C-alpha cells in the first residue's frame, strides 16, 4: 500500500517540476536526488526497519549472525520492487 502513496500527486508534481525547471529554480538531478531521499528514507526504509527489528525476535526466527540483516534486506528489496510497479 505504501507504493500507492504518491499516485494522486504524481501529475501535480510533474507539472510543478516542469514549471520550476523551466524557470531555472533547480535542475533535474537536484529534483531526482531530493525525491529519492525523501521518498526512499521515510517510506521504503523505515517501515521495514521497524517491522524487522520488532517482529523478528518476537516471531522467534533464526538468531544466527546475519539472518536478521538478510531478512531486513529482503523486506527492503521487496518494498522497493513493488513501489517501482506503480
C-alpha positions in Angstrom: 0.0 0.0 0.0 2.9 2.4 0.6 3.7 2.2 -3.1 0.3 3.9 -3.9 1.0 6.9 -1.6 2.3 9.1 -4.4 0.0 8.2 -7.3 -2.6 11.0 -6.9 0.2 13.6 -6.5 2.4 12.5 -9.4 0.7 14.6 -12.1 0.7 17.7 -9.9 4.3 17.2 -9.1 5.2 16.7 -12.7 3.6 19.9 -13.7 5.3 21.8 -10.8 8.7 20.3 -11.7 8.4 21.3 -15.4 7.5 24.8 -14.5 10.2 25.2 -11.9 12.9 23.6 -14.1 11.9 25.9 -17.0 12.3 28.9 -14.7 15.7 27.7 -13.6 15.0 27.2 -9.9 16.8 23.8 -9.9 18.0 21.1 -12.2 16.7 17.7 -12.9 19.5 16.0 -10.8 18.7 18.0 -7.7 15.0 17.2 -8.1 15.6 13.4 -8.6 18.1 13.3 -5.7 15.7 15.1 -3.3 12.8 13.0 -4.4 14.7 9.8 -3.8 16.0 10.9 -0.4 12.6 12.0 0.9 10.7 9.0 -0.7 13.1 6.2 0.0 14.1 7.0 3.5 10.7 7.5 5.2 8.6 5.3 3.0 10.8 2.5 1.9 13.4 2.0 4.7 11.7 3.0 8.0 8.7 0.6 7.8 10.9 -2.5 7.0 13.3 -1.5 9.8 10.5 -1.2 12.3 8.9 -4.4 11.2 12.2 -6.4 11.0 13.7 -5.4 14.3 10.4 -5.6 16.3 8.9 -8.7 14.7 12.0 -10.9 14.0 12.7 -11.6 17.7 9.1 -11.9 18.6 8.4 -14.5 15.9 11.5 -16.5 17.1 13.3 -16.7 13.8 16.9 -17.8 13.5 19.2 -15.7 15.7 22.5 -16.6 13.9 24.7 -13.8 12.7 23.4 -12.0 9.6 20.0 -13.6 9.3 18.1 -10.7 10.7 20.0 -8.3 8.4 19.2 -10.6 5.4 15.5 -10.6 6.5 15.6 -6.8 6.6 17.3 -6.5 3.2 14.7 -8.8 1.6 11.9 -6.7 3.1 13.6 -3.5 1.7 14.1 -5.1 -1.7 10.5 -6.2 -1.9 9.3 -2.8 -0.9 11.4 -1.1 -3.5 10.5 -3.5 -6.2 6.8 -3.2 -5.5 7.0 0.6 -5.3 8.5 0.5 -8.8 5.4 -1.2 -10.2 3.2 1.9 -9.7 
